[in-house]
Amino acid sequence: MWTEENNSLQQTFTFKNFSEAFAFMTRVALLAEQHDHHPEWSNIYNKVTIILRTHEAGNTVTDKDKKLAEAIDALLLHSA
Protein backbone atom coordinates (compact mmCIF):
# COMPACT_ATOMS: atom_id res chain seq x y z
CA MET A 1 0.00 0.00 0.00
CA TRP A 2 1.29 3.44 -0.92
CA THR A 3 1.85 5.83 1.95
CA GLU A 4 2.18 9.57 1.69
CA GLU A 5 5.04 10.94 3.74
CA ASN A 6 7.78 13.54 3.37
CA ASN A 7 5.99 15.06 0.36
CA SER A 8 6.10 11.77 -1.53
CA LEU A 9 4.27 8.52 -2.22
CA GLN A 10 6.27 5.54 -1.00
CA GLN A 11 5.97 1.79 -1.07
CA THR A 12 8.28 -1.18 -0.51
CA PHE A 13 7.61 -4.29 -2.57
CA THR A 14 8.90 -7.72 -1.53
CA PHE A 15 9.55 -10.57 -3.96
CA LYS A 16 10.72 -14.18 -3.70
CA ASN A 17 14.25 -13.36 -4.82
CA PHE A 18 16.52 -10.84 -6.50
CA SER A 19 15.58 -11.96 -10.03
CA GLU A 20 11.90 -11.27 -9.45
CA ALA A 21 12.69 -7.90 -7.88
CA PHE A 22 14.89 -6.94 -10.81
CA ALA A 23 12.26 -8.07 -13.33
CA PHE A 24 9.72 -5.86 -11.54
CA MET A 25 12.11 -2.91 -11.71
CA THR A 26 12.53 -3.47 -15.45
CA ARG A 27 8.76 -3.45 -15.98
CA VAL A 28 8.40 -0.30 -13.85
CA ALA A 29 11.19 1.39 -15.82
CA LEU A 30 9.32 0.80 -19.08
CA LEU A 31 6.10 2.03 -17.48
CA ALA A 32 7.83 5.15 -16.14
CA GLU A 33 9.06 5.95 -19.63
CA GLN A 34 5.50 5.72 -20.95
CA HIS A 35 4.36 8.12 -18.22
CA ASP A 36 7.40 10.39 -18.70
CA HIS A 37 7.75 10.32 -14.92
CA HIS A 38 10.62 8.56 -13.23
CA PRO A 39 10.78 7.21 -9.68
CA GLU A 40 13.42 7.40 -7.03
CA TRP A 41 14.05 3.84 -5.98
CA SER A 42 16.35 1.39 -4.28
CA ASN A 43 16.78 -2.35 -4.40
CA ILE A 44 18.22 -4.63 -1.74
CA TYR A 45 18.04 -8.30 -2.70
CA ASN A 46 14.29 -9.05 -2.89
CA LYS A 47 12.99 -5.63 -1.81
CA VAL A 48 12.30 -2.64 -4.05
CA THR A 49 11.41 0.70 -2.49
CA ILE A 50 9.81 3.28 -4.78
CA ILE A 51 9.44 6.96 -3.96
CA LEU A 52 7.30 9.16 -6.18
CA ARG A 53 7.27 12.96 -6.09
CA THR A 54 7.17 15.60 -8.80
CA HIS A 55 10.39 17.61 -8.80
CA GLU A 56 8.98 20.26 -11.17
CA ALA A 57 6.20 20.94 -8.64
CA GLY A 58 8.55 21.65 -5.76
CA ASN A 59 9.03 18.01 -4.73
CA THR A 60 5.40 17.42 -3.83
CA VAL A 61 2.86 14.75 -4.68
CA THR A 62 0.85 15.51 -7.82
CA ASP A 63 -1.60 13.67 -10.06
CA LYS A 64 1.42 12.51 -12.07
CA ASP A 65 2.66 10.57 -9.05
CA LYS A 66 -0.75 9.15 -8.25
CA LYS A 67 -1.26 7.98 -11.83
CA LEU A 68 2.13 6.26 -11.92
CA ALA A 69 1.43 4.60 -8.55
CA GLU A 70 -1.89 3.30 -9.91
CA ALA A 71 -0.15 2.01 -13.04
CA ILE A 72 2.48 0.22 -10.92
CA ASP A 73 -0.31 -1.39 -8.85
CA ALA A 74 -2.05 -2.48 -12.04
CA LEU A 75 1.21 -3.94 -13.32
CA LEU A 76 1.41 -6.12 -10.21
CA LEU A 77 -2.23 -7.23 -10.52
CA HIS A 78 -1.71 -8.33 -14.12
CA SER A 79 1.50 -10.24 -13.37
CA ALA A 80 0.11 -12.14 -10.38
C-alpha positions, 0 to 999 in steps of 0.5 A: 500500500502506498503511503504519503510521507515527506511530500512523496508517495512511498511503497516497498515491494517484496519478492521471492528473490533478486531476479523477481525484484529486478524483473519488476524494476525493469517493468516499472522502468518501461512504465515510467518511460511511458508516463514520462515520470521517473521514480526514485528507488532502491533495491536490496536483494528481494525488496524494491522501495519506490518513492514518487514525487514531482520535482517540477512541482517543488518536490510534492505529490501531484496527479502525475505521481498518483497515476504512476502509482496506480499504473504500478499497482495495475502492473502487479495485478496483471502479473500475479 
